[in-house]
């Protein structure tokens, strides 16, 4: 029986890749300007689903945001 497209794409994923729970595709990392309560942080990395546009932060990305906010104060 032939493999489905979904199975084939999962076989080509990078180790540790995060998948969108809705679309079952790998998130891509992008950089955005991020507004935190009126404070704009430039070039913040986040993960975005290329299909449904869902956005997520990894724990490391969240720590970077916290670090940058502390440095502003």
C-alpha positions as CSV (number, residue, x, y, z in Angstrom):
1,X,0.0,0.0,0.0
2,X,1.5,3.4,-0.9
3,X,2.4,5.9,1.8
4,X,0.2,8.9,2.2
5,X,1.6,12.4,1.6
6,X,1.3,13.1,5.3
7,X,3.5,10.1,6.2
8,X,6.1,11.0,3.6
9,X,6.3,14.6,4.8
10,X,6.8,13.5,8.4
11,X,9.7,11.3,7.2
12,X,11.6,14.4,5.9
13,X,11.2,16.5,9.0
14,X,14.2,17.8,10.9
15,X,14.8,16.2,14.3
16,X,12.9,18.1,17.0
17,X,10.7,19.9,14.5
18,X,7.5,21.2,15.9
19,X,4.3,20.5,14.0
20,X,1.1,22.6,13.8
21,X,-1.5,20.5,15.7
22,X,-4.2,21.6,13.2
23,X,-2.4,21.3,9.9
24,X,0.3,18.6,10.8
25,X,3.0,20.6,9.0
26,X,6.3,21.9,10.3
27,X,6.3,25.4,11.8
28,X,8.8,27.8,10.2
29,X,10.8,30.3,12.1
30,X,10.3,34.0,11.3
31,X,11.2,37.4,12.8
32,X,8.7,40.0,13.6
33,X,8.3,43.3,15.5
34,X,6.4,42.3,18.6
35,X,4.3,44.6,20.7
36,X,4.3,43.9,24.5
37,X,2.0,46.3,26.2
38,X,3.0,49.2,24.0
39,X,6.7,48.3,23.9
40,X,7.9,47.3,20.5
41,X,10.6,44.7,20.4
42,X,12.2,44.4,16.9
43,X,13.4,41.2,15.3
44,X,11.7,38.7,17.7
45,X,11.8,35.1,16.5
46,X,8.7,33.0,16.5
47,X,7.3,29.9,14.9
48,X,4.5,30.2,12.3
49,X,2.4,27.6,10.5
50,X,2.7,28.3,6.8
51,X,-0.9,27.1,6.2
52,X,-3.1,28.4,9.0
53,X,-0.8,31.1,10.2
54,X,-0.8,29.9,13.8
55,X,2.0,31.5,15.8
56,X,3.9,29.9,18.7
57,X,6.9,30.8,20.8
58,X,9.4,28.2,22.0
59,X,10.5,28.4,25.6
60,X,13.9,29.8,24.4
61,X,12.1,32.5,22.4
62,X,10.0,33.4,25.4
63,X,13.2,33.7,27.5
64,X,14.7,36.0,24.9
65,X,11.6,38.3,25.1
66,X,11.8,38.4,28.9
67,X,15.5,39.2,28.7
68,X,15.0,42.0,26.3
69,X,12.2,43.5,28.3
70,X,14.3,43.4,31.5
71,X,17.1,45.2,29.6
72,X,14.8,48.0,28.7
73,X,13.9,48.7,32.3
